[in-house]
């Protein structure tokens, strides 16, 4: 794991819910959104330096016990997370529990934060993104990494079959609130209504068979981290503003710049111009007008897309921002009142069909911005860094920076295109490549 850095698993156990799941909740149907999402783990890492200079040995034992006890209680509220995935239509809520690993890392946390390295960060997670949960049967795996200095990193991997970014955020926030609440305050467990999504968006019979694994041909794919601070985003917004889009958002301007620089890198690499398409995951909880949609648990993700046809005017920065705004606006108007299983089929079928084409550059963006990961406090303060990176071809994941105003983008491109992309003058005018976190 990097020069001289060793991560040693010192303890493994299964954490079961603190109370058994009632009989009438023993089976939770998947929604059509859950059915379409791949059987992979979604990872997240939260880093906590030891700011109090506490005795390290006592600290490890205390924190580990607190994490396990509070996780057990959290699984009672999020009971499908402690269950078992069945075929592609339901979760058997059998209280089998979550995996919990404890590790010792033989370096200070600052060594990791000085220059984050994705190969290194993977060692702090309990599972690879590609490993299908059926191999372990756990839907949730946790790895508590304790550093020599007393700092810690909590790695969480949750099956995409039961969660998207919104549900993961609720789970981790509730877990932290229960942990913090052990000092006498009443924990705030965020509402998550399991099974409701499947009544709104029933599963489709033809998807009731195990899906083929997601192939992640990563032989020559490489992931890099770019940080856009608040002042650079303000400059980008100013550059992007037009009569059509006078008030572009942070996500729109960062997405448009990455899209532009990525397809230009592809053209430079191939020596030819071809169309490109940007797919953006959309949180349907923010689209649907039903008040109950806000608390839907599981997955509620759709896809919107914007295209370029290869002309210079078609692909300038302001045009790309306008395209992103237009496709989202049209989507919102079309689906605010209702979305059917057939609609969901169309979103994902179109997506997989295009992603597999060789004559179009396709990019997929998932924005985790505005989810409150930086306020997750288990009892030892807020995280100094939250990292989310899913290494998949042409995938871009956007996260808030710690101050909430900047954006951190992790993206995966093939090596040849990344070499051109990361040296691009326009990109580096607004983004810093893997800046230190110390």
TIBAMAR-830385 format. One record per residue (C-alpha): residue number from 1; x, y, z. Coordinates in Angstrom, 3 decimals, decimal comma. Layout:
<semis>
+-----+----------+----------+----------+
: seq :        X :        Y :        Z :
+-----+----------+----------+----------+
: NUM :        X :        Y :        Z :
...
+-----+----------+----------+----------+
</semis>
This chain:
<semis>
+-----+----------+----------+----------+
: seq :        X :        Y :        Z :
+-----+----------+----------+----------+
:   1 :    0,000 :    0,000 :    0,000 :
:   2 :    2,507 :    2,645 :   -0,879 :
:   3 :    6,083 :    2,748 :    0,340 :
:   4 :    6,409 :    1,396 :    3,866 :
:   5 :    2,713 :    1,795 :    4,696 :
:   6 :    0,977 :   -1,280 :    6,030 :
:   7 :   -2,695 :   -1,819 :    6,889 :
:   8 :   -3,168 :   -4,826 :    9,171 :
:   9 :   -6,588 :   -6,288 :    9,988 :
:  10 :   -6,552 :   -6,925 :   13,738 :
:  11 :  -10,191 :   -7,846 :   14,319 :
:  12 :  -13,255 :   -8,952 :   12,331 :
:  13 :  -16,799 :   -9,500 :   13,490 :
:  14 :  -20,431 :   -9,366 :   12,416 :
:  15 :  -22,585 :   -6,624 :   13,946 :
:  16 :  -26,243 :   -7,576 :   14,217 :
:  17 :  -29,175 :   -5,193 :   14,805 :
:  18 :  -29,713 :   -4,409 :   18,502 :
:  19 :  -33,388 :   -5,478 :   18,231 :
:  20 :  -34,832 :   -8,195 :   15,982 :
:  21 :  -36,752 :   -7,045 :   12,913 :
:  22 :  -40,523 :   -7,587 :   13,418 :
:  23 :  -42,034 :  -10,423 :   11,394 :
:  24 :  -44,163 :   -8,114 :    9,204 :
:  25 :  -40,974 :   -6,336 :    8,018 :
:  26 :  -39,048 :   -9,497 :    7,166 :
:  27 :  -39,223 :   -8,880 :    3,425 :
:  28 :  -38,563 :   -5,586 :    1,620 :
:  29 :  -39,278 :   -5,458 :   -2,105 :
:  30 :  -36,845 :   -3,695 :   -4,395 :
:  31 :  -38,132 :   -0,842 :   -6,535 :
:  32 :  -37,541 :   -0,751 :  -10,274 :
:  33 :  -34,704 :    1,775 :   -9,591 :
:  34 :  -32,982 :   -0,760 :   -7,292 :
:  35 :  -33,391 :   -3,490 :   -9,913 :
:  36 :  -31,591 :   -1,499 :  -12,588 :
:  37 :  -28,614 :   -0,476 :  -10,453 :
:  38 :  -25,591 :   -2,777 :  -10,559 :
:  39 :  -24,708 :   -5,264 :   -7,845 :
:  40 :  -21,599 :   -3,406 :   -6,660 :
:  41 :  -20,472 :   -1,670 :   -3,481 :
:  42 :  -20,573 :    2,102 :   -3,164 :
:  43 :  -17,578 :    3,229 :   -1,038 :
:  44 :  -17,013 :    6,271 :    1,170 :
:  45 :  -14,128 :    7,204 :    3,498 :
:  46 :  -14,285 :    9,682 :    6,394 :
:  47 :  -10,998 :   10,874 :    7,949 :
:  48 :  -10,744 :   12,022 :   11,591 :
:  49 :   -7,399 :   13,336 :   12,929 :
:  50 :   -6,703 :   12,915 :   16,657 :
:  51 :   -7,019 :   16,529 :   17,773 :
:  52 :   -7,042 :   15,820 :   21,505 :
:  53 :   -3,712 :   13,966 :   21,816 :
:  54 :   -5,515 :   11,232 :   23,763 :
:  55 :   -3,762 :    8,040 :   24,826 :
:  56 :   -3,860 :    5,982 :   21,634 :
:  57 :   -4,484 :    2,518 :   23,134 :
:  58 :   -7,472 :    3,660 :   25,221 :
:  59 :   -8,790 :    5,652 :   22,305 :
:  60 :   -8,820 :    2,673 :   19,911 :
:  61 :  -10,734 :    0,442 :   22,342 :
:  62 :  -13,250 :    3,169 :   23,264 :
:  63 :  -13,949 :    4,308 :   19,711 :
:  64 :  -14,206 :    0,792 :   18,347 :
:  65 :  -16,735 :   -0,183 :   21,033 :
:  66 :  -18,767 :    2,980 :   20,456 :
:  67 :  -18,833 :    2,469 :   16,674 :
:  68 :  -19,985 :   -1,144 :   17,023 :
:  69 :  -22,683 :   -0,448 :   19,624 :
:  70 :  -24,107 :    2,495 :   17,677 :
:  71 :  -23,904 :    0,577 :   14,365 :
:  72 :  -25,939 :   -2,231 :   15,947 :
:  73 :  -28,642 :    0,247 :   16,976 :
:  74 :  -28,589 :    1,964 :   13,572 :
:  75 :  -29,157 :   -1,369 :   11,806 :
:  76 :  -32,412 :   -1,724 :   13,768 :
:  77 :  -33,687 :    1,460 :   12,065 :
:  78 :  -32,126 :    0,534 :    8,685 :
:  79 :  -33,109 :   -3,135 :    8,983 :
:  80 :  -32,795 :   -4,066 :    5,247 :
:  81 :  -29,078 :   -3,141 :    5,471 :
:  82 :  -28,592 :   -6,095 :    7,838 :
:  83 :  -30,412 :   -8,451 :    5,468 :
:  84 :  -29,654 :  -10,592 :    2,445 :
:  85 :  -30,173 :   -9,735 :   -1,224 :
:  86 :  -32,582 :  -12,157 :   -2,954 :
:  87 :  -32,492 :  -12,652 :   -6,737 :
:  88 :  -33,231 :   -9,174 :   -8,102 :
:  89 :  -36,550 :   -8,465 :   -6,457 :
:  90 :  -36,242 :   -8,210 :   -2,659 :
:  91 :  -34,178 :   -8,087 :    0,516 :
:  92 :  -34,749 :  -10,790 :    3,121 :
:  93 :  -34,479 :   -8,796 :    6,386 :
:  94 :  -33,052 :  -11,708 :    8,383 :
:  95 :  -30,811 :   -9,666 :   10,749 :
:  96 :  -27,648 :  -11,381 :    9,539 :
:  97 :  -25,835 :   -8,101 :   10,237 :
:  98 :  -22,990 :   -6,045 :    8,814 :
:  99 :  -19,283 :   -6,866 :    8,570 :
: 100 :  -17,003 :   -4,829 :   10,867 :
: 101 :  -13,225 :   -4,836 :   10,438 :
: 102 :  -10,680 :   -3,088 :   12,628 :
: 103 :   -7,216 :   -2,283 :   11,281 :
: 104 :   -3,955 :   -0,742 :   12,425 :
: 105 :   -2,117 :    1,499 :    9,986 :
: 106 :    1,593 :    1,924 :   10,718 :
: 107 :    1,825 :    5,628 :    9,869 :
: 108 :    0,266 :    8,923 :   10,960 :
: 109 :   -2,950 :    9,966 :    9,206 :
: 110 :   -1,088 :   13,000 :    7,811 :
: 111 :    0,952 :   10,658 :    5,584 :
: 112 :   -2,267 :    9,678 :    3,744 :
: 113 :   -3,686 :   13,212 :    3,649 :
: 114 :   -0,433 :   14,785 :    2,450 :
: 115 :   -0,867 :   13,385 :   -1,055 :
: 116 :   -3,956 :   11,176 :   -1,391 :
: 117 :   -3,316 :    8,149 :   -3,558 :
: 118 :   -6,244 :    6,040 :   -4,811 :
: 119 :   -4,344 :    2,756 :   -4,690 :
: 120 :   -3,530 :    3,553 :   -1,071 :
: 121 :   -7,070 :    4,652 :   -0,196 :
: 122 :   -8,495 :    1,337 :   -1,427 :
: 123 :   -6,661 :   -0,438 :    1,376 :
: 124 :   -8,706 :    1,548 :    3,901 :
: 125 :  -11,990 :    0,157 :    2,506 :
: 126 :  -13,499 :   -3,194 :    3,494 :
: 127 :  -14,336 :   -4,231 :   -0,092 :
: 128 :  -13,509 :   -3,451 :   -3,711 :
: 129 :  -16,194 :   -1,580 :   -5,595 :
: 130 :  -16,404 :   -4,446 :   -8,124 :
: 131 :  -16,853 :   -7,216 :   -5,559 :
: 132 :  -20,482 :   -8,246 :   -5,705 :
: 133 :  -22,064 :   -8,429 :   -2,276 :
: 134 :  -23,330 :  -11,963 :   -2,979 :
: 135 :  -19,743 :  -13,148 :   -2,532 :
: 136 :  -19,792 :  -12,057 :    1,118 :
: 137 :  -23,593 :  -11,856 :    1,589 :
: 138 :  -23,156 :   -8,601 :    3,567 :
: 139 :  -24,976 :   -5,547 :    2,237 :
: 140 :  -22,929 :   -3,261 :    4,527 :
: 141 :  -19,244 :   -3,546 :    5,382 :
: 142 :  -17,348 :   -1,176 :    7,660 :
: 143 :  -13,607 :   -0,814 :    8,236 :
: 144 :  -12,354 :    1,266 :   11,176 :
: 145 :   -8,721 :    2,169 :   10,422 :
: 146 :   -6,639 :    3,358 :   13,385 :
: 147 :   -3,420 :    5,257 :   12,661 :
: 148 :   -0,333 :    5,368 :   14,860 :
: 149 :   -1,061 :    8,980 :   15,847 :
: 150 :   -4,567 :    8,177 :   17,103 :
: 151 :   -6,269 :    9,484 :   13,954 :
: 152 :   -8,792 :    7,267 :   12,257 :
: 153 :  -10,510 :    6,703 :    8,904 :
: 154 :  -13,895 :    5,028 :    8,691 :
: 155 :  -14,389 :    3,168 :    5,425 :
: 156 :  -17,958 :    2,164 :    4,556 :
: 157 :  -19,077 :    0,050 :    1,586 :
: 158 :  -22,818 :   -0,336 :    0,982 :
: 159 :  -24,468 :   -2,380 :   -1,744 :
: 160 :  -25,884 :   -0,232 :   -4,551 :
: 161 :  -28,906 :   -2,549 :   -4,508 :
: 162 :  -30,127 :   -0,898 :   -1,276 :
: 163 :  -28,714 :    2,617 :   -1,417 :
: 164 :  -27,772 :    5,681 :   -3,399 :
: 165 :  -25,917 :    8,759 :   -2,098 :
: 166 :  -29,043 :   10,107 :   -0,366 :
: 167 :  -29,726 :    6,863 :    1,537 :
: 168 :  -26,024 :    6,412 :    2,391 :
: 169 :  -25,978 :    9,958 :    3,786 :
: 170 :  -29,028 :    9,251 :    5,969 :
: 171 :  -27,545 :    5,983 :    7,205 :
: 172 :  -24,150 :    7,458 :    8,149 :
: 173 :  -25,729 :   10,617 :    9,671 :
: 174 :  -28,098 :    8,484 :   11,783 :
: 175 :  -25,250 :    6,188 :   12,861 :
: 176 :  -23,174 :    9,205 :   13,950 :
: 177 :  -26,178 :   10,758 :   15,763 :
: 178 :  -26,738 :    7,512 :   17,716 :
: 179 :  -23,013 :    7,331 :   18,558 :
: 180 :  -23,005 :   10,964 :   19,707 :
: 181 :  -26,261 :   10,392 :   21,575 :
: 182 :  -24,644 :    7,783 :   23,823 :
: 183 :  -23,445 :   10,725 :   25,976 :
: 184 :  -27,030 :   11,442 :   27,014 :
: 185 :  -28,464 :   13,512 :   24,164 :
: 186 :  -31,390 :   12,161 :   22,131 :
: 187 :  -30,142 :   10,985 :   18,735 :
: 188 :  -31,824 :   12,211 :   15,585 :
: 189 :  -32,462 :    9,189 :   13,380 :
: 190 :  -33,358 :   10,512 :    9,950 :
: 191 :  -36,576 :    9,126 :    8,484 :
: 192 :  -36,043 :    6,447 :    5,873 :
: 193 :  -39,145 :    4,696 :    4,612 :
: 194 :  -38,226 :    1,241 :    3,382 :
: 195 :  -40,586 :   -0,543 :    1,010 :
: 196 :  -42,382 :    2,688 :    0,055 :
: 197 :  -40,303 :    3,120 :   -3,116 :
: 198 :  -41,448 :   -0,304 :   -4,354 :
: 199 :  -45,115 :    0,692 :   -3,947 :
: 200 :  -44,483 :    3,901 :   -5,959 :
: 201 :  -42,164 :    2,190 :   -8,457 :
: 202 :  -42,972 :   -1,549 :   -8,406 :
: 203 :  -40,307 :   -4,045 :   -9,494 :
: 204 :  -40,605 :   -5,444 :  -13,026 :
: 205 :  -40,844 :   -9,216 :  -13,432 :
: 206 :  -38,452 :   -9,431 :  -16,348 :
: 207 :  -35,681 :   -8,005 :  -14,114 :
: 208 :  -36,192 :  -10,672 :  -11,422 :
: 209 :  -33,109 :  -12,622 :  -12,386 :
: 210 :  -29,549 :  -12,004 :  -11,198 :
: 211 :  -27,945 :   -9,353 :  -13,383 :
: 212 :  -24,567 :   -9,940 :  -15,071 :
: 213 :  -21,656 :   -8,421 :  -13,137 :
: 214 :  -20,435 :   -4,950 :  -14,096 :
: 215 :  -17,204 :   -5,370 :  -15,997 :
: 216 :  -14,670 :   -2,731 :  -15,031 :
: 217 :  -11,986 :   -3,219 :  -17,695 :
: 218 :   -9,564 :   -1,016 :  -15,769 :
: 219 :   -6,354 :   -2,196 :  -17,422 :
: 220 :   -5,476 :    1,291 :  -18,578 :
: 221 :   -7,931 :    3,429 :  -16,587 :
: 222 :   -6,620 :    5,971 :  -14,135 :
: 223 :   -8,350 :    8,077 :  -11,467 :
: 224 :   -7,346 :   11,610 :  -10,514 :
: 225 :   -8,630 :   14,144 :   -7,988 :
: 226 :   -9,146 :   17,808 :   -8,927 :
: 227 :  -10,229 :   20,550 :   -6,520 :
: 228 :  -12,104 :   23,696 :   -7,578 :
: 229 :  -12,072 :   26,237 :   -4,744 :
: 230 :  -14,795 :   28,840 :   -4,172 :
: 231 :  -12,958 :   31,701 :   -5,917 :
: 232 :  -12,294 :   29,608 :   -9,043 :
: 233 :  -15,927 :   28,493 :   -9,134 :
: 234 :  -17,026 :   32,147 :   -8,881 :
: 235 :  -14,786 :   32,931 :  -11,883 :
: 236 :  -16,240 :   29,969 :  -13,799 :
: 237 :  -19,792 :   31,114 :  -13,037 :
: 238 :  -18,954 :   34,568 :  -14,331 :
: 239 :  -17,482 :   33,077 :  -17,517 :
: 240 :  -20,510 :   30,783 :  -18,000 :
: 241 :  -23,277 :   33,356 :  -17,459 :
: 242 :  -25,422 :   34,171 :  -20,506 :
: 243 :  -28,903 :   35,538 :  -21,150 :
: 244 :  -30,098 :   31,912 :  -21,343 :
: 245 :  -28,424 :   30,885 :  -18,056 :
: 246 :  -27,748 :   34,063 :  -16,054 :
: 247 :  -27,211 :   32,183 :  -12,785 :
: 248 :  -25,316 :   28,903 :  -13,414 :
: 249 :  -24,819 :   26,568 :  -10,434 :
: 250 :  -21,515 :   25,235 :   -9,067 :
: 251 :  -22,266 :   21,751 :  -10,397 :
: 252 :  -23,220 :   23,061 :  -13,852 :
: 253 :  -20,021 :   25,058 :  -14,382 :
: 254 :  -17,665 :   22,389 :  -13,006 :
: 255 :  -19,453 :   19,673 :  -15,034 :
: 256 :  -19,337 :   21,740 :  -18,219 :
: 257 :  -15,611 :   22,455 :  -17,853 :
: 258 :  -14,764 :   18,792 :  -17,153 :
: 259 :  -16,929 :   17,655 :  -20,074 :
: 260 :  -15,263 :   20,147 :  -22,453 :
: 261 :  -11,723 :   19,277 :  -21,356 :
: 262 :  -12,476 :   15,519 :  -21,455 :
: 263 :  -13,857 :   15,414 :  -24,989 :
: 264 :  -11,038 :   17,691 :  -26,182 :
: 265 :   -8,519 :   15,263 :  -24,645 :
: 266 :  -10,279 :   12,385 :  -26,419 :
: 267 :  -10,171 :   14,223 :  -29,762 :
: 268 :   -6,515 :   15,058 :  -29,315 :
: 269 :   -5,764 :   11,427 :  -28,468 :
: 270 :   -7,759 :    9,973 :  -31,381 :
: 271 :   -6,894 :   12,685 :  -33,874 :
: 272 :  -10,552 :   12,918 :  -34,906 :
: 273 :  -13,766 :   14,664 :  -33,847 :
: 274 :  -16,748 :   12,645 :  -32,703 :
: 275 :  -19,993 :   13,295 :  -30,788 :
: 276 :  -20,058 :   13,206 :  -27,000 :
: 277 :  -22,773 :   12,716 :  -24,393 :
: 278 :  -22,842 :   13,724 :  -20,724 :
: 279 :  -25,060 :   11,615 :  -18,435 :
: 280 :  -25,965 :   13,097 :  -15,065 :
: 281 :  -27,514 :   11,043 :  -12,268 :
: 282 :  -30,556 :   12,840 :  -10,861 :
: 283 :  -32,027 :   12,415 :   -7,380 :
: 284 :  -35,730 :   11,795 :   -8,058 :
: 285 :  -36,584 :   12,801 :   -4,478 :
: 286 :  -35,867 :   16,391 :   -5,584 :
: 287 :  -37,879 :   16,042 :   -8,811 :
: 288 :  -41,110 :   14,377 :   -7,698 :
: 289 :  -43,664 :   16,720 :   -6,183 :
: 290 :  -45,180 :   14,134 :   -3,764 :
: 291 :  -44,169 :   15,195 :   -0,225 :
: 292 :  -43,419 :   11,563 :    0,734 :
: 293 :  -40,772 :   11,301 :   -2,014 :
: 294 :  -38,212 :   13,153 :    0,140 :
: 295 :  -37,892 :   10,217 :    2,583 :
: 296 :  -37,724 :    7,381 :    0,070 :
: 297 :  -35,057 :    4,873 :    1,070 :
: 298 :  -33,043 :    2,707 :   -1,286 :
: 299 :  -32,378 :    4,116 :   -4,748 :
: 300 :  -34,277 :    6,900 :   -6,478 :
: 301 :  -31,901 :    7,740 :   -9,320 :
: 302 :  -32,628 :    8,605 :  -12,926 :
: 303 :  -30,390 :    9,828 :  -15,728 :
: 304 :  -30,544 :   12,978 :  -17,832 :
: 305 :  -28,267 :   13,520 :  -20,792 :
: 306 :  -26,909 :   16,324 :  -22,942 :
: 307 :  -25,119 :   15,901 :  -26,284 :
: 308 :  -22,592 :   17,579 :  -28,521 :
: 309 :  -22,385 :   16,739 :  -32,220 :
: 310 :  -18,760 :   17,634 :  -32,679 :
: 311 :  -18,854 :   21,206 :  -33,992 :
: 312 :  -16,784 :   23,944 :  -32,334 :
: 313 :  -19,765 :   26,175 :  -31,489 :
: 314 :  -21,687 :   23,165 :  -30,195 :
: 315 :  -18,940 :   22,428 :  -27,669 :
: 316 :  -17,927 :   25,813 :  -26,284 :
: 317 :  -18,129 :   26,284 :  -22,508 :
: 318 :  -21,227 :   28,514 :  -22,404 :
: 319 :  -23,109 :   26,219 :  -24,804 :
: 320 :  -22,342 :   23,204 :  -22,614 :
: 321 :  -23,664 :   24,966 :  -19,499 :
: 322 :  -26,842 :   25,879 :  -21,438 :
: 323 :  -27,231 :   22,258 :  -22,624 :
: 324 :  -26,929 :   20,939 :  -19,051 :
: 325 :  -29,493 :   23,450 :  -17,773 :
: 326 :  -31,917 :   22,699 :  -20,635 :
: 327 :  -31,861 :   18,904 :  -20,289 :
: 328 :  -32,424 :   19,117 :  -16,522 :
: 329 :  -35,247 :   21,646 :  -16,892 :
: 330 :  -37,026 :   19,533 :  -19,501 :
: 331 :  -36,628 :   16,412 :  -17,374 :
: 332 :  -38,110 :   18,163 :  -14,336 :
: 333 :  -41,162 :   19,355 :  -16,281 :
: 334 :  -41,733 :   15,908 :  -17,778 :
: 335 :  -41,373 :   13,784 :  -14,633 :
: 336 :  -42,302 :   16,011 :  -11,653 :
: 337 :  -45,739 :   14,426 :  -11,266 :
: 338 :  -44,997 :   10,839 :  -12,124 :
: 339 :  -42,387 :    8,419 :  -13,411 :
: 340 :  -43,309 :    4,902 :  -14,537 :
: 341 :  -41,373 :    1,644 :  -14,554 :
: 342 :  -41,283 :    1,914 :  -18,349 :
: 343 :  -39,714 :    5,387 :  -18,041 :
: 344 :  -37,015 :    3,998 :  -15,734 :
: 345 :  -36,385 :    1,204 :  -18,251 :
: 346 :  -35,877 :    3,780 :  -20,978 :
: 347 :  -33,431 :    5,868 :  -18,854 :
: 348 :  -31,167 :    2,904 :  -18,192 :
: 349 :  -31,535 :    1,089 :  -21,528 :
: 350 :  -30,540 :    4,216 :  -23,454 :
: 351 :  -27,638 :    4,721 :  -21,079 :
: 352 :  -26,168 :    1,204 :  -21,306 :
: 353 :  -26,652 :    1,162 :  -25,094 :
: 354 :  -24,703 :    4,420 :  -25,572 :
: 355 :  -21,991 :    3,646 :  -23,029 :
: 356 :  -21,136 :    0,510 :  -25,001 :
: 357 :  -20,777 :    2,385 :  -28,308 :
: 358 :  -17,272 :    3,056 :  -29,598 :
: 359 :  -18,095 :    6,015 :  -31,844 :
: 360 :  -19,393 :    8,348 :  -29,083 :
: 361 :  -17,541 :    9,721 :  -26,044 :
: 362 :  -19,842 :    9,144 :  -23,065 :
: 363 :  -19,242 :   10,574 :  -19,589 :
: 364 :  -21,233 :    9,795 :  -16,448 :
: 365 :  -21,439 :   12,247 :  -13,547 :
: 366 :  -22,680 :   11,583 :  -10,030 :
: 367 :  -22,934 :   14,630 :   -7,764 :
: 368 :  -22,706 :   14,049 :   -4,001 :
: 369 :  -22,702 :   17,801 :   -3,343 :
: 370 :  -24,959 :   19,181 :   -0,584 :
: 371 :  -25,176 :   15,872 :    1,266 :
: 372 :  -24,055 :   16,609 :    4,852 :
: 373 :  -21,047 :   14,265 :    5,086 :
: 374 :  -18,792 :   16,963 :    6,542 :
: 375 :  -20,952 :   17,313 :    9,669 :
: 376 :  -20,819 :   13,584 :   10,514 :
: 377 :  -19,625 :   13,565 :   14,150 :
: 378 :  -19,421 :   10,232 :   16,009 :
: 379 :  -18,183 :   11,951 :   19,159 :
: 380 :  -14,687 :   13,065 :   18,182 :
: 381 :  -15,445 :   16,011 :   15,915 :
: 382 :  -16,178 :   16,461 :   12,238 :
: 383 :  -14,158 :   14,805 :    9,457 :
: 384 :  -11,201 :   16,673 :    7,985 :
: 385 :  -11,753 :   14,939 :    4,615 :
: 386 :  -14,478 :   12,836 :    3,019 :
: 387 :  -13,477 :   10,833 :   -0,041 :
: 388 :  -15,799 :    9,162 :   -2,516 :
: 389 :  -14,348 :    7,587 :   -5,604 :
: 390 :  -15,873 :    4,883 :   -7,762 :
: 391 :  -13,323 :    3,899 :  -10,359 :
: 392 :  -15,293 :    3,204 :  -13,511 :
: 393 :  -14,600 :    4,269 :  -17,096 :
: 394 :  -15,346 :    7,941 :  -17,794 :
: 395 :  -17,057 :    8,358 :  -14,420 :
: 396 :  -16,931 :   11,698 :  -12,595 :
: 397 :  -17,909 :   11,974 :   -8,918 :
: 398 :  -18,393 :   15,455 :   -7,449 :
: 399 :  -18,178 :   16,144 :   -3,699 :
: 400 :  -18,219 :   19,317 :   -1,618 :
: 401 :  -14,933 :   20,538 :   -0,222 :
: 402 :  -14,836 :   20,847 :    3,558 :
: 403 :  -15,854 :   24,531 :    3,542 :
: 404 :  -18,958 :   23,628 :    1,508 :
: 405 :  -18,218 :   26,175 :   -1,221 :
: 406 :  -15,706 :   24,366 :   -3,408 :
: 407 :  -16,026 :   21,101 :   -5,341 :
: 408 :  -13,740 :   18,091 :   -5,400 :
: 409 :  -13,976 :   16,033 :   -8,588 :
: 410 :  -12,654 :   12,490 :   -8,906 :
: 411 :  -12,626 :   11,201 :  -12,437 :
: 412 :  -11,504 :    8,092 :  -14,252 :
: 413 :  -10,237 :    8,242 :  -17,855 :
: 414 :   -7,972 :    5,995 :  -19,867 :
: 415 :   -4,276 :    6,713 :  -19,352 :
: 416 :   -3,640 :    8,372 :  -22,710 :
: 417 :   -6,588 :   10,757 :  -22,365 :
: 418 :   -5,841 :   11,484 :  -18,701 :
: 419 :   -2,260 :   12,497 :  -19,592 :
: 420 :   -3,710 :   15,138 :  -21,959 :
: 421 :   -6,611 :   16,088 :  -19,671 :
: 422 :   -4,585 :   16,681 :  -16,487 :
: 423 :   -2,115 :   18,904 :  -18,328 :
: 424 :   -4,828 :   21,012 :  -19,976 :
: 425 :   -4,237 :   24,746 :  -19,615 :
: 426 :   -7,949 :   25,654 :  -19,394 :
: 427 :   -8,634 :   23,038 :  -16,712 :
: 428 :   -5,634 :   24,003 :  -14,564 :
: 429 :   -6,670 :   27,650 :  -14,686 :
: 430 :   -9,591 :   26,672 :  -12,422 :
: 431 :   -8,656 :   23,360 :  -10,775 :
: 432 :   -5,773 :   22,140 :   -8,598 :
: 433 :   -4,539 :   18,602 :   -9,254 :
: 434 :   -4,577 :   16,543 :   -6,037 :
: 435 :   -3,701 :   19,341 :   -3,579 :
: 436 :   -2,534 :   18,379 :   -0,098 :
: 437 :   -5,069 :   18,072 :    2,746 :
: 438 :   -2,559 :   18,734 :    5,523 :
+-----+----------+----------+----------+
</semis>
